[in-house]
Amino acid sequence: MKKIIHIYIFKEMIPNFTTSLIVFTFLILAGRILKLTEWMVNHGIDL
């Protein structure tokens, strides 16, 4: 019985965890991309 409950809870948590991880990663990368773009525009730096 405990195993079934653990599996059910795990299956309920995975989509939320995955979505949160993707959003958090996107926000971190978006900040870095904005800084890189600013440097490229203002200082003429190549990739």
PyMOL Python script that loads the backbone (N, CA, C, O; Angstrom):
from pymol import cmd

cmd.read_pdbstr("""\
ATOM      1  N   MET A   1       0.824  -1.203   0.000  1.00  0.00           N
ATOM      2  CA  MET A   1       0.000   0.000   0.000  1.00  0.00           C
ATOM      3  C   MET A   1       0.863   1.260   0.000  1.00  0.00           C
ATOM      4  O   MET A   1       0.576   2.219  -0.717  1.00  0.00           O
ATOM      5  N   LYS A   2       1.934   1.250   0.819  1.00  0.00           N
ATOM      6  CA  LYS A   2       2.792   2.429   0.863  1.00  0.00           C
ATOM      7  C   LYS A   2       3.452   2.687  -0.483  1.00  0.00           C
ATOM      8  O   LYS A   2       3.624   3.840  -0.879  1.00  0.00           O
ATOM      9  N   LYS A   3       3.823   1.624  -1.188  1.00  0.00           N
ATOM     10  CA  LYS A   3       4.481   1.782  -2.475  1.00  0.00           C
ATOM     11  C   LYS A   3       3.548   2.459  -3.482  1.00  0.00           C
ATOM     12  O   LYS A   3       3.985   3.306  -4.261  1.00  0.00           O
ATOM     13  N   ILE A   4       2.291   2.094  -3.468  1.00  0.00           N
ATOM     14  CA  ILE A   4       1.317   2.693  -4.382  1.00  0.00           C
ATOM     15  C   ILE A   4       1.148   4.170  -4.080  1.00  0.00           C
ATOM     16  O   ILE A   4       1.055   4.983  -4.999  1.00  0.00           O
ATOM     17  N   ILE A   5       1.107   4.525  -2.809  1.00  0.00           N
ATOM     18  CA  ILE A   5       0.964   5.933  -2.424  1.00  0.00           C
ATOM     19  C   ILE A   5       2.191   6.724  -2.857  1.00  0.00           C
ATOM     20  O   ILE A   5       2.065   7.842  -3.355  1.00  0.00           O
ATOM     21  N   HIS A   6       3.383   6.148  -2.670  1.00  0.00           N
ATOM     22  CA  HIS A   6       4.600   6.840  -3.082  1.00  0.00           C
ATOM     23  C   HIS A   6       4.640   7.041  -4.598  1.00  0.00           C
ATOM     24  O   HIS A   6       5.039   8.106  -5.071  1.00  0.00           O
ATOM     25  N   ILE A   7       4.242   6.057  -5.336  1.00  0.00           N
ATOM     26  CA  ILE A   7       4.221   6.175  -6.794  1.00  0.00           C
ATOM     27  C   ILE A   7       3.224   7.249  -7.225  1.00  0.00           C
ATOM     28  O   ILE A   7       3.517   8.048  -8.115  1.00  0.00           O
ATOM     29  N   TYR A   8       2.064   7.269  -6.607  1.00  0.00           N
ATOM     30  CA  TYR A   8       1.044   8.270  -6.938  1.00  0.00           C
ATOM     31  C   TYR A   8       1.553   9.682  -6.644  1.00  0.00           C
ATOM     32  O   TYR A   8       1.397  10.582  -7.469  1.00  0.00           O
ATOM     33  N   ILE A   9       2.151   9.875  -5.491  1.00  0.00           N
ATOM     34  CA  ILE A   9       2.679  11.191  -5.121  1.00  0.00           C
ATOM     35  C   ILE A   9       3.794  11.598  -6.078  1.00  0.00           C
ATOM     36  O   ILE A   9       3.853  12.752  -6.503  1.00  0.00           O
ATOM     37  N   PHE A  10       4.679  10.663  -6.422  1.00  0.00           N
ATOM     38  CA  PHE A  10       5.768  10.932  -7.348  1.00  0.00           C
ATOM     39  C   PHE A  10       5.236  11.353  -8.710  1.00  0.00           C
ATOM     40  O   PHE A  10       5.741  12.308  -9.301  1.00  0.00           O
ATOM     41  N   LYS A  11       4.233  10.663  -9.210  1.00  0.00           N
ATOM     42  CA  LYS A  11       3.654  10.996 -10.508  1.00  0.00           C
ATOM     43  C   LYS A  11       2.950  12.356 -10.483  1.00  0.00           C
ATOM     44  O   LYS A  11       2.897  13.041 -11.504  1.00  0.00           O
ATOM     45  N   GLU A  12       2.425  12.741  -9.361  1.00  0.00           N
ATOM     46  CA  GLU A  12       1.773  14.044  -9.238  1.00  0.00           C
ATOM     47  C   GLU A  12       2.790  15.187  -9.167  1.00  0.00           C
ATOM     48  O   GLU A  12       2.496  16.303  -9.594  1.00  0.00           O
ATOM     49  N   MET A  13       3.969  14.917  -8.637  1.00  0.00           N
ATOM     50  CA  MET A  13       4.965  15.966  -8.448  1.00  0.00           C
ATOM     51  C   MET A  13       5.843  16.198  -9.677  1.00  0.00           C
ATOM     52  O   MET A  13       6.328  17.312  -9.874  1.00  0.00           O
ATOM     53  N   ILE A  14       6.055  15.195 -10.493  1.00  0.00           N
ATOM     54  CA  ILE A  14       6.969  15.310 -11.626  1.00  0.00           C
ATOM     55  C   ILE A  14       6.584  16.426 -12.612  1.00  0.00           C
ATOM     56  O   ILE A  14       7.461  17.207 -12.982  1.00  0.00           O
ATOM     57  N   PRO A  15       5.337  16.544 -13.053  1.00  0.00           N
ATOM     58  CA  PRO A  15       5.017  17.634 -13.999  1.00  0.00           C
ATOM     59  C   PRO A  15       5.262  19.028 -13.409  1.00  0.00           C
ATOM     60  O   PRO A  15       5.753  19.919 -14.103  1.00  0.00           O
ATOM     61  N   ASN A  16       4.922  19.214 -12.145  1.00  0.00           N
ATOM     62  CA  ASN A  16       5.143  20.517 -11.508  1.00  0.00           C
ATOM     63  C   ASN A  16       6.630  20.817 -11.389  1.00  0.00           C
ATOM     64  O   ASN A  16       7.064  21.938 -11.657  1.00  0.00           O
ATOM     65  N   PHE A  17       7.404  19.828 -10.992  1.00  0.00           N
ATOM     66  CA  PHE A  17       8.841  20.010 -10.862  1.00  0.00           C
ATOM     67  C   PHE A  17       9.477  20.323 -12.211  1.00  0.00           C
ATOM     68  O   PHE A  17      10.311  21.223 -12.310  1.00  0.00           O
ATOM     69  N   THR A  18       9.092  19.593 -13.237  1.00  0.00           N
ATOM     70  CA  THR A  18       9.649  19.802 -14.569  1.00  0.00           C
ATOM     71  C   THR A  18       9.304  21.190 -15.099  1.00  0.00           C
ATOM     72  O   THR A  18      10.166  21.880 -15.643  1.00  0.00           O
ATOM     73  N   THR A  19       8.065  21.593 -14.945  1.00  0.00           N
ATOM     74  CA  THR A  19       7.646  22.917 -15.400  1.00  0.00           C
ATOM     75  C   THR A  19       8.399  24.013 -14.653  1.00  0.00           C
ATOM     76  O   THR A  19       8.860  24.974 -15.270  1.00  0.00           O
ATOM     77  N   SER A  20       8.527  23.884 -13.363  1.00  0.00           N
ATOM     78  CA  SER A  20       9.251  24.880 -12.568  1.00  0.00           C
ATOM     79  C   SER A  20      10.713  24.947 -12.982  1.00  0.00           C
ATOM     80  O   SER A  20      11.280  26.035 -13.082  1.00  0.00           O
ATOM     81  N   LEU A  21      11.323  23.807 -13.220  1.00  0.00           N
ATOM     82  CA  LEU A  21      12.717  23.768 -13.627  1.00  0.00           C
ATOM     83  C   LEU A  21      12.922  24.445 -14.982  1.00  0.00           C
ATOM     84  O   LEU A  21      13.895  25.176 -15.166  1.00  0.00           O
ATOM     85  N   ILE A  22      12.031  24.213 -15.912  1.00  0.00           N
ATOM     86  CA  ILE A  22      12.126  24.835 -17.238  1.00  0.00           C
ATOM     87  C   ILE A  22      11.961  26.350 -17.134  1.00  0.00           C
ATOM     88  O   ILE A  22      12.720  27.098 -17.750  1.00  0.00           O
ATOM     89  N   VAL A  23      10.982  26.804 -16.365  1.00  0.00           N
ATOM     90  CA  VAL A  23      10.750  28.251 -16.215  1.00  0.00           C
ATOM     91  C   VAL A  23      11.945  28.912 -15.539  1.00  0.00           C
ATOM     92  O   VAL A  23      12.397  29.967 -15.984  1.00  0.00           O
ATOM     93  N   PHE A  24      12.457  28.318 -14.485  1.00  0.00           N
ATOM     94  CA  PHE A  24      13.603  28.873 -13.769  1.00  0.00           C
ATOM     95  C   PHE A  24      14.828  28.946 -14.678  1.00  0.00           C
ATOM     96  O   PHE A  24      15.533  29.956 -14.686  1.00  0.00           O
ATOM     97  N   THR A  25      15.086  27.893 -15.436  1.00  0.00           N
ATOM     98  CA  THR A  25      16.215  27.875 -16.362  1.00  0.00           C
ATOM     99  C   THR A  25      16.051  28.941 -17.433  1.00  0.00           C
ATOM    100  O   THR A  25      17.017  29.619 -17.780  1.00  0.00           O
ATOM    101  N   PHE A  26      14.845  29.098 -17.961  1.00  0.00           N
ATOM    102  CA  PHE A  26      14.593  30.125 -18.971  1.00  0.00           C
ATOM    103  C   PHE A  26      14.853  31.524 -18.416  1.00  0.00           C
ATOM    104  O   PHE A  26      15.440  32.359 -19.104  1.00  0.00           O
ATOM    105  N   LEU A  27      14.427  31.788 -17.192  1.00  0.00           N
ATOM    106  CA  LEU A  27      14.640  33.103 -16.601  1.00  0.00           C
ATOM    107  C   LEU A  27      16.118  33.397 -16.396  1.00  0.00           C
ATOM    108  O   LEU A  27      16.573  34.515 -16.640  1.00  0.00           O
ATOM    109  N   ILE A  28      16.863  32.403 -15.950  1.00  0.00           N
ATOM    110  CA  ILE A  28      18.307  32.584 -15.755  1.00  0.00           C
ATOM    111  C   ILE A  28      18.982  32.844 -17.097  1.00  0.00           C
ATOM    112  O   ILE A  28      19.796  33.760 -17.215  1.00  0.00           O
ATOM    113  N   LEU A  29      18.651  32.048 -18.104  1.00  0.00           N
ATOM    114  CA  LEU A  29      19.266  32.216 -19.420  1.00  0.00           C
ATOM    115  C   LEU A  29      18.849  33.531 -20.073  1.00  0.00           C
ATOM    116  O   LEU A  29      19.654  34.154 -20.765  1.00  0.00           O
ATOM    117  N   ALA A  30      17.615  33.959 -19.866  1.00  0.00           N
ATOM    118  CA  ALA A  30      17.149  35.215 -20.452  1.00  0.00           C
ATOM    119  C   ALA A  30      17.956  36.387 -19.900  1.00  0.00           C
ATOM    120  O   ALA A  30      18.305  37.300 -20.649  1.00  0.00           O
ATOM    121  N   GLY A  31      18.249  36.374 -18.628  1.00  0.00           N
ATOM    122  CA  GLY A  31      19.061  37.432 -18.031  1.00  0.00           C
ATOM    123  C   GLY A  31      20.452  37.474 -18.619  1.00  0.00           C
ATOM    124  O   GLY A  31      20.980  38.550 -18.896  1.00  0.00           O
ATOM    125  N   ARG A  32      21.052  36.309 -18.813  1.00  0.00           N
ATOM    126  CA  ARG A  32      22.400  36.259 -19.382  1.00  0.00           C
ATOM    127  C   ARG A  32      22.401  36.675 -20.850  1.00  0.00           C
ATOM    128  O   ARG A  32      23.320  37.355 -21.306  1.00  0.00           O
ATOM    129  N   ILE A  33      21.381  36.271 -21.581  1.00  0.00           N
ATOM    130  CA  ILE A  33      21.300  36.649 -22.995  1.00  0.00           C
ATOM    131  C   ILE A  33      21.141  38.156 -23.136  1.00  0.00           C
ATOM    132  O   ILE A  33      21.718  38.754 -24.044  1.00  0.00           O
ATOM    133  N   LEU A  34      20.377  38.772 -22.261  1.00  0.00           N
ATOM    134  CA  LEU A  34      20.222  40.232 -22.306  1.00  0.00           C
ATOM    135  C   LEU A  34      21.548  40.938 -22.039  1.00  0.00           C
ATOM    136  O   LEU A  34      21.861  41.933 -22.693  1.00  0.00           O
ATOM    137  N   LYS A  35      22.336  40.431 -21.078  1.00  0.00           N
ATOM    138  CA  LYS A  35      23.636  41.030 -20.803  1.00  0.00           C
ATOM    139  C   LYS A  35      24.572  40.859 -21.987  1.00  0.00           C
ATOM    140  O   LYS A  35      25.282  41.798 -22.346  1.00  0.00           O
ATOM    141  N   LEU A  36      24.591  39.682 -22.604  1.00  0.00           N
ATOM    142  CA  LEU A  36      25.432  39.462 -23.776  1.00  0.00           C
ATOM    143  C   LEU A  36      25.029  40.360 -24.933  1.00  0.00           C
ATOM    144  O   LEU A  36      25.884  40.910 -25.627  1.00  0.00           O
ATOM    145  N   THR A  37      23.738  40.508 -25.137  1.00  0.00           N
ATOM    146  CA  THR A  37      23.246  41.370 -26.213  1.00  0.00           C
ATOM    147  C   THR A  37      23.651  42.818 -25.958  1.00  0.00           C
ATOM    148  O   THR A  37      24.052  43.523 -26.884  1.00  0.00           O
ATOM    149  N   GLU A  38      23.548  43.255 -24.730  1.00  0.00           N
ATOM    150  CA  GLU A  38      23.945  44.619 -24.377  1.00  0.00           C
ATOM    151  C   GLU A  38      25.431  44.845 -24.674  1.00  0.00           C
ATOM    152  O   GLU A  38      25.801  45.873 -25.242  1.00  0.00           O
ATOM    153  N   TRP A  39      26.273  43.898 -24.295  1.00  0.00           N
ATOM    154  CA  TRP A  39      27.701  44.015 -24.564  1.00  0.00           C
ATOM    155  C   TRP A  39      27.974  44.046 -26.059  1.00  0.00           C
ATOM    156  O   TRP A  39      28.817  44.815 -26.521  1.00  0.00           O
ATOM    157  N   MET A  40      27.272  43.223 -26.811  1.00  0.00           N
ATOM    158  CA  MET A  40      27.487  43.175 -28.259  1.00  0.00           C
ATOM    159  C   MET A  40      27.081  44.485 -28.918  1.00  0.00           C
ATOM    160  O   MET A  40      27.767  44.969 -29.819  1.00  0.00           O
ATOM    161  N   VAL A  41      25.977  45.055 -28.475  1.00  0.00           N
ATOM    162  CA  VAL A  41      25.485  46.301 -29.084  1.00  0.00           C
ATOM    163  C   VAL A  41      26.340  47.483 -28.670  1.00  0.00           C
ATOM    164  O   VAL A  41      26.714  48.297 -29.514  1.00  0.00           O
ATOM    165  N   ASN A  42      26.654  47.593 -27.395  1.00  0.00           N
ATOM    166  CA  ASN A  42      27.363  48.763 -26.901  1.00  0.00           C
ATOM    167  C   ASN A  42      28.864  48.746 -27.191  1.00  0.00           C
ATOM    168  O   ASN A  42      29.460  49.799 -27.417  1.00  0.00           O
ATOM    169  N   HIS A  43      29.470  47.578 -27.187  1.00  0.00           N
ATOM    170  CA  HIS A  43      30.922  47.493 -27.320  1.00  0.00           C
ATOM    171  C   HIS A  43      31.379  46.844 -28.617  1.00  0.00           C
ATOM    172  O   HIS A  43      32.580  46.776 -28.874  1.00  0.00           O
ATOM    173  N   GLY A  44      30.466  46.373 -29.427  1.00  0.00           N
ATOM    174  CA  GLY A  44      30.827  45.759 -30.707  1.00  0.00           C
ATOM    175  C   GLY A  44      31.588  44.456 -30.550  1.00  0.00           C
ATOM    176  O   GLY A  44      32.458  44.147 -31.364  1.00  0.00           O
ATOM    177  N   ILE A  45      31.272  43.686 -29.514  1.00  0.00           N
ATOM    178  CA  ILE A  45      31.973  42.425 -29.259  1.00  0.00           C
ATOM    179  C   ILE A  45      31.309  41.305 -30.054  1.00  0.00           C
ATOM    180  O   ILE A  45      30.083  41.202 -30.097  1.00  0.00           O
ATOM    181  N   ASP A  46      32.143  40.458 -30.689  1.00  0.00           N
ATOM    182  CA  ASP A  46      31.618  39.295 -31.397  1.00  0.00           C
ATOM    183  C   ASP A  46      31.316  38.159 -30.416  1.00  0.00           C
ATOM    184  O   ASP A  46      31.780  38.161 -29.275  1.00  0.00           O
ATOM    185  N   LEU A  47      30.537  37.201 -30.885  1.00  0.00           N
ATOM    186  CA  LEU A  47      30.248  36.038 -30.053  1.00  0.00           C
ATOM    187  C   LEU A  47      31.510  35.258 -29.804  1.00  0.00           C
ATOM    188  O   LEU A  47      31.478  34.235 -29.120  1.00  0.00           O
TER     189      LEU A  47
END
""", "prot")
cmd.dss("prot")
cmd.show_as("cartoon", "prot")
cmd.util.cbc("prot")
cmd.orient("prot")
